[in-house]
């Protein structure tokens, strides 16, 4: 049973000079540090760092709602991307030595909320929408050159969402959700009858399509959104169904670099609980557990990837964020709750903020 802890107020209000010594010390001494976009109870949006002890270390304000966060493998810089169809990303220094920098999307593009650095940290890549042509692209940014946008290449689909860099350091795997949107229509989905979701494997260095996988044609309204790698290097993915509300297709599956794609069979009662919506996917540190969450269904599942079966389930209101915590999975909710799940000993902590969709492990010492 989780135990509740009192909220520990952050010492600093931002990652810049306002990061006070007490907060900096908490960052330095924390064995596990996590990052998430948040919604502030008093209004407005930010990105926050929290630790495994339940301390809010610091936060940086955002101009609007954020989505996911990625970190440089060399400098430790973080980038939080706007929720689509947002037009900003914010670059920040978790140590507080440099002030945040806002990166606007270029004309004719908006961000889809996800991105990744190259292994050497010299390039930043972001999933973006060429909205006039309903074409997904990956924007390329020169980190050393002040995050100047230097090019783009196709995702070979519409509505790209999460992108991951495979262990080879040379291949991106991209979840093309298949849904056409345009900022003139907000978040309205414009092509539900002709959706074409896919998983694309793309050479990071050349932009060349290596391979592309699709589910059966009858599942074309099953939008592929979020992904994680298991210990065998397979890509686990979660979907959001845009077909008839009374239908209950399977929502979780895996794909491989050599061409296999399949959905696993979740039990009917758990599938019903998920309400046709997977909001986040993450793996434990050893890749032996896959966590999938549904904020729509207030449900999170832990899956054994070898057996393709559920080994743990939990209900939490508005649960979505998932991250490895060294021994299992840590989960967060839109109600400000953070706690361990599926092998994690972390107690439940309640913060005076609302966590957004994704939780990322910044550091494990």
C-alpha positions as CSV (number, residue, x, y, z in Angstrom):
1,X,0.0,0.0,0.0
2,X,1.3,3.4,-0.9
3,X,1.8,5.9,2.0
4,X,1.1,9.6,1.4
5,X,3.8,12.2,2.2
6,X,3.3,15.9,2.7
7,X,4.2,18.1,-0.3
8,X,7.7,19.6,0.0
9,X,7.7,23.0,-1.5
10,X,10.4,23.9,-4.1
11,X,13.1,26.3,-3.1
12,X,13.5,27.8,-6.5
13,X,11.0,29.1,-9.1
14,X,13.0,28.4,-12.2
15,X,16.0,26.7,-13.7
16,X,17.9,30.0,-14.1
17,X,19.5,32.2,-11.5
18,X,16.4,31.7,-9.3
19,X,17.4,28.1,-8.6
20,X,18.5,28.6,-5.0
21,X,21.3,26.6,-3.2
22,X,18.8,24.4,-1.3
23,X,17.1,23.3,-4.6
24,X,20.5,22.9,-6.3
25,X,21.6,20.7,-3.4
26,X,18.5,18.6,-3.7
27,X,19.2,18.1,-7.4
28,X,22.8,17.2,-6.7
29,X,22.0,14.7,-3.9
30,X,19.0,13.0,-5.6
31,X,19.6,9.5,-6.8
32,X,16.6,9.6,-9.2
33,X,15.4,12.8,-10.9
34,X,12.3,13.0,-13.0
35,X,11.0,15.7,-15.4
36,X,7.4,16.4,-16.5
37,X,5.4,19.1,-18.0
38,X,2.9,20.4,-15.4
39,X,-0.2,22.5,-15.1
40,X,0.1,24.9,-12.1
41,X,-2.9,25.0,-9.7
42,X,-2.9,28.8,-9.8
43,X,-3.0,28.7,-13.6
44,X,-0.4,28.5,-16.3
45,X,2.0,25.8,-17.4
46,X,5.6,24.8,-16.6
47,X,8.1,22.0,-16.7
48,X,9.3,20.6,-13.4
49,X,12.0,18.5,-11.8
50,X,11.1,16.2,-9.0
51,X,13.1,13.6,-7.1
52,X,12.4,10.1,-5.7
53,X,12.0,11.5,-2.2
54,X,8.9,13.6,-3.2
55,X,10.6,17.0,-3.5
56,X,9.7,19.4,-6.2
57,X,13.2,20.6,-7.1
58,X,12.5,23.4,-9.5
59,X,10.3,24.5,-12.4
60,X,10.5,26.7,-15.5
61,X,7.5,28.5,-16.9
62,X,6.1,27.6,-20.4
63,X,4.1,29.9,-22.7
64,X,1.4,27.2,-23.0
65,X,0.8,23.6,-22.3
66,X,3.9,21.3,-22.7
67,X,4.0,17.7,-23.6
68,X,7.2,15.6,-23.6
69,X,10.8,16.3,-22.5
70,X,14.1,15.0,-23.9
71,X,17.6,15.4,-22.5
72,X,21.0,15.8,-24.2
73,X,23.2,12.7,-23.6
74,X,26.3,15.0,-23.5
75,X,25.4,18.3,-22.0
76,X,22.3,17.3,-19.9
77,X,20.3,20.2,-21.5
78,X,16.5,19.5,-21.5
79,X,14.0,20.4,-24.2
80,X,10.3,20.5,-23.5
81,X,8.0,20.5,-26.6
82,X,4.6,22.1,-26.9
83,X,1.6,19.9,-27.0
84,X,0.4,19.8,-30.6
85,X,-0.4,22.0,-32.4
86,X,2.0,24.2,-30.3
87,X,4.6,26.3,-31.9
88,X,7.3,26.4,-29.2
89,X,9.9,24.4,-27.5
90,X,11.8,25.5,-24.4
91,X,15.5,24.6,-23.8
92,X,16.6,24.6,-20.2
93,X,19.6,23.7,-18.0
94,X,18.5,21.5,-15.1
95,X,21.5,22.6,-13.1
96,X,20.4,26.3,-13.3
97,X,23.6,27.6,-14.7
98,X,21.9,29.1,-17.8
99,X,18.6,30.7,-18.4
100,X,15.8,29.0,-20.5
101,X,15.7,29.6,-24.3
102,X,12.4,29.5,-26.3
103,X,12.7,27.8,-29.7
104,X,9.8,28.8,-32.1
105,X,8.6,26.5,-34.9
106,X,9.3,27.7,-38.4
107,X,6.6,29.0,-40.6
108,X,4.3,26.2,-41.9
109,X,5.2,23.8,-39.2
110,X,4.2,23.1,-35.6
111,X,5.5,20.6,-33.0
112,X,3.9,17.3,-32.2
113,X,5.3,17.2,-28.6
114,X,8.2,14.8,-29.0
115,X,11.9,14.8,-30.0
116,X,15.3,13.3,-29.5
117,X,19.0,14.2,-29.5
118,X,21.7,12.6,-31.6
119,X,24.1,10.4,-29.6
120,X,26.8,13.0,-29.7
121,X,24.3,15.7,-28.6
122,X,25.1,18.0,-31.6
123,X,21.7,17.7,-33.2
124,X,18.1,17.9,-31.9
125,X,15.3,16.2,-33.9
126,X,11.6,17.0,-33.4
127,X,8.4,15.5,-34.9
128,X,6.6,18.3,-36.7
129,X,3.6,18.9,-39.0
130,X,3.8,20.3,-42.5
131,X,0.2,21.2,-42.1
132,X,-0.6,22.6,-45.5
133,X,0.5,19.3,-47.1
134,X,-0.7,17.0,-44.3
135,X,2.8,15.6,-44.2
136,X,4.8,14.5,-41.2
137,X,8.4,15.7,-40.9
138,X,11.3,15.5,-38.5
139,X,12.9,18.9,-38.0
140,X,16.7,19.0,-37.5
141,X,18.3,21.6,-35.2
142,X,22.0,22.5,-34.8
143,X,22.6,22.5,-31.0
144,X,26.1,24.0,-31.2
145,X,24.7,26.7,-33.6
146,X,22.2,27.9,-31.0
147,X,19.5,25.4,-32.0
148,X,19.2,26.8,-35.5
149,X,16.9,24.7,-37.7
150,X,19.1,23.3,-40.5
151,X,16.7,21.0,-42.3
152,X,14.0,18.3,-42.2
153,X,13.1,14.9,-43.6
154,X,9.9,13.0,-44.1
155,X,8.4,10.7,-41.5
156,X,6.6,8.9,-44.5
157,X,3.2,9.4,-42.9
158,X,0.7,11.9,-41.4
159,X,0.6,13.0,-37.8
160,X,3.9,11.8,-36.4
161,X,3.9,11.6,-32.7
162,X,6.6,10.0,-30.6
163,X,10.0,9.2,-32.1
164,X,12.7,7.1,-30.5
165,X,16.4,6.6,-31.3
166,X,17.1,2.9,-31.6
167,X,20.1,1.4,-29.7
168,X,22.2,1.4,-32.8
169,X,22.2,5.2,-32.6
170,X,21.5,5.5,-36.4
171,X,17.8,4.6,-36.7
172,X,14.8,6.5,-35.7
173,X,11.5,4.7,-35.1
174,X,8.5,7.0,-35.6
175,X,4.9,6.5,-34.7
176,X,2.9,8.0,-37.5
177,X,-0.5,8.5,-35.9
178,X,-2.2,8.8,-39.3
179,X,-4.4,11.7,-38.3
180,X,-4.5,15.0,-40.3
181,X,-4.7,18.2,-38.4
182,X,-4.4,21.9,-39.2
183,X,-3.8,24.7,-36.7
184,X,-6.7,26.7,-38.3
185,X,-9.0,24.0,-36.8
186,X,-7.2,23.6,-33.5
187,X,-7.1,19.9,-32.5
188,X,-9.9,18.8,-34.9
189,X,-9.1,15.5,-36.7
190,X,-9.8,16.0,-40.4
191,X,-9.4,12.6,-42.0
192,X,-10.8,9.9,-39.7
193,X,-12.3,7.9,-42.6
194,X,-8.9,7.7,-44.4
195,X,-6.5,7.5,-41.5
196,X,-3.2,5.6,-42.3
197,X,-1.2,5.0,-39.2
198,X,2.2,3.3,-39.4
199,X,5.5,2.7,-37.7
200,X,8.5,4.0,-39.8
201,X,12.1,3.1,-39.4
202,X,14.2,6.0,-40.7
203,X,18.0,6.4,-41.1
204,X,18.9,9.3,-38.8
205,X,21.8,10.4,-41.0
206,X,20.2,10.4,-44.4
207,X,16.4,10.5,-43.8
208,X,16.1,7.4,-45.9
209,X,13.1,5.1,-45.1
210,X,14.5,1.7,-44.0
211,X,11.1,0.0,-43.4
212,X,7.5,0.8,-42.6
213,X,4.9,-1.4,-40.8
214,X,1.1,-1.1,-40.7
215,X,-1.6,-3.0,-38.9
216,X,-4.4,-4.7,-40.8
217,X,-6.4,-2.4,-43.1
218,X,-9.5,-2.9,-40.9
219,X,-7.6,-1.2,-38.1
220,X,-6.8,2.0,-40.0
221,X,-8.5,4.1,-37.3
222,X,-6.2,2.8,-34.6
223,X,-3.8,5.7,-34.2
224,X,-0.3,4.7,-33.1
225,X,1.1,7.2,-30.7
226,X,3.6,6.2,-28.0
227,X,6.4,3.7,-27.8
228,X,9.2,2.1,-25.7
229,X,11.9,-0.6,-26.1
230,X,11.9,-3.9,-24.3
231,X,15.0,-5.8,-23.3
232,X,15.0,-7.6,-26.7
233,X,15.0,-4.3,-28.6
234,X,11.4,-4.7,-29.7
235,X,9.3,-1.5,-30.0
236,X,6.2,-1.6,-27.9
237,X,3.4,0.8,-28.9
238,X,0.1,2.1,-27.6
239,X,-2.8,3.2,-29.7
240,X,-5.8,5.5,-29.5
241,X,-8.9,4.4,-31.4
242,X,-10.8,6.9,-33.5
243,X,-13.5,4.5,-34.8
244,X,-17.0,3.8,-33.4
245,X,-17.1,4.2,-29.6
246,X,-18.8,0.9,-29.1
247,X,-15.9,-1.0,-30.8
248,X,-13.1,-2.3,-28.6
249,X,-10.0,-3.1,-30.6
250,X,-6.8,-4.2,-29.0
251,X,-4.6,-1.2,-28.1
252,X,-1.1,-2.5,-27.3
253,X,1.4,-4.3,-29.5
254,X,5.0,-4.5,-30.6
255,X,7.0,-4.2,-33.8
256,X,10.5,-5.3,-34.8
257,X,13.1,-3.8,-37.0
258,X,13.0,-7.0,-39.2
259,X,9.3,-6.5,-40.1
260,X,7.0,-8.1,-37.5
261,X,4.1,-6.1,-36.1
262,X,1.3,-7.5,-33.9
263,X,-1.2,-6.5,-31.2
264,X,-1.3,-8.5,-28.0
265,X,-4.5,-9.7,-26.4
266,X,-5.5,-7.8,-23.3
267,X,-8.3,-9.3,-21.2
268,X,-11.8,-7.9,-22.0
269,X,-12.3,-6.2,-18.7
270,X,-8.9,-4.4,-18.9
271,X,-9.5,-3.4,-22.5
272,X,-12.8,-1.9,-21.4
273,X,-11.1,0.0,-18.6
274,X,-8.7,1.6,-21.1
275,X,-11.6,3.2,-23.0
276,X,-9.9,3.0,-26.4
277,X,-7.0,5.3,-25.3
278,X,-3.4,4.7,-24.4
279,X,-1.8,7.9,-23.2
280,X,1.8,6.8,-22.4
281,X,4.1,3.8,-22.8
282,X,7.4,3.3,-21.0
283,X,9.7,0.4,-20.0
284,X,11.4,-0.4,-16.7
285,X,15.2,0.1,-16.6
286,X,15.9,-3.5,-17.5
287,X,13.3,-3.6,-20.2
288,X,11.5,-6.5,-18.5
289,X,8.3,-4.6,-17.9
290,X,6.2,-2.4,-20.2
291,X,3.9,0.1,-18.6
292,X,0.9,1.5,-20.5
293,X,-1.5,4.1,-19.1
294,X,-5.0,5.4,-19.9
295,X,-5.9,8.8,-18.4
296,X,-9.3,8.4,-20.0
297,X,-9.8,5.1,-18.1
298,X,-7.9,6.0,-14.9
299,X,-5.9,2.7,-15.4
300,X,-2.3,1.6,-15.7
301,X,-1.1,-1.9,-16.7
302,X,2.3,-3.5,-16.4
303,X,3.0,-6.1,-19.2
304,X,5.6,-8.9,-19.3
305,X,6.9,-8.5,-22.8
306,X,8.2,-12.1,-23.0
307,X,4.8,-13.5,-22.2
308,X,2.8,-10.6,-23.7
309,X,0.6,-10.7,-20.6
310,X,-0.5,-8.3,-17.9
311,X,1.3,-8.8,-14.6
312,X,0.0,-5.8,-12.6
313,X,-2.9,-3.4,-12.8
314,X,-3.8,-0.3,-10.9
315,X,-6.5,2.4,-10.9
316,X,-5.5,6.0,-10.4
317,X,-7.5,9.0,-11.4
318,X,-6.1,10.7,-14.5
319,X,-3.0,8.6,-14.5
320,X,-0.7,9.0,-17.5
321,X,3.1,9.5,-16.9
322,X,5.3,6.5,-16.6
323,X,9.1,6.3,-16.1
324,X,11.6,3.7,-14.9
325,X,12.8,4.2,-11.3
326,X,15.5,1.5,-11.0
327,X,13.3,-1.2,-9.5
328,X,10.0,-0.9,-11.4
329,X,7.9,1.9,-12.7
330,X,7.1,5.3,-11.3
331,X,3.7,6.8,-12.4
332,X,2.2,10.3,-12.2
333,X,-1.2,11.7,-12.6
334,X,-3.1,14.9,-13.5
335,X,-4.2,15.1,-9.9
336,X,-0.6,15.7,-8.8
337,X,0.1,12.2,-7.5
338,X,3.5,10.5,-8.0
339,X,4.2,6.9,-6.8
340,X,5.7,3.5,-7.5
341,X,4.1,0.7,-9.4
342,X,5.0,-2.8,-10.5
343,X,8.0,-3.6,-8.3
344,X,8.8,0.0,-7.2
345,X,9.0,0.7,-3.5
346,X,8.3,4.4,-4.0
347,X,5.5,5.7,-1.7
348,X,2.7,7.9,-3.0
349,X,3.4,11.6,-2.9
350,X,0.9,14.3,-3.7
351,X,2.1,17.6,-5.1
352,X,0.4,21.0,-5.4
353,X,0.4,20.8,-9.2
354,X,-1.0,18.6,-11.9
355,X,1.4,16.4,-13.9
356,X,0.9,16.3,-17.6
357,X,1.1,13.3,-19.9
358,X,4.7,12.2,-19.7
359,X,7.2,11.5,-17.0
360,X,10.9,11.2,-17.9
361,X,13.9,9.9,-15.9
362,X,16.6,12.6,-16.1
363,X,19.2,10.9,-14.0
364,X,19.8,7.6,-12.2
365,X,23.0,7.8,-10.1
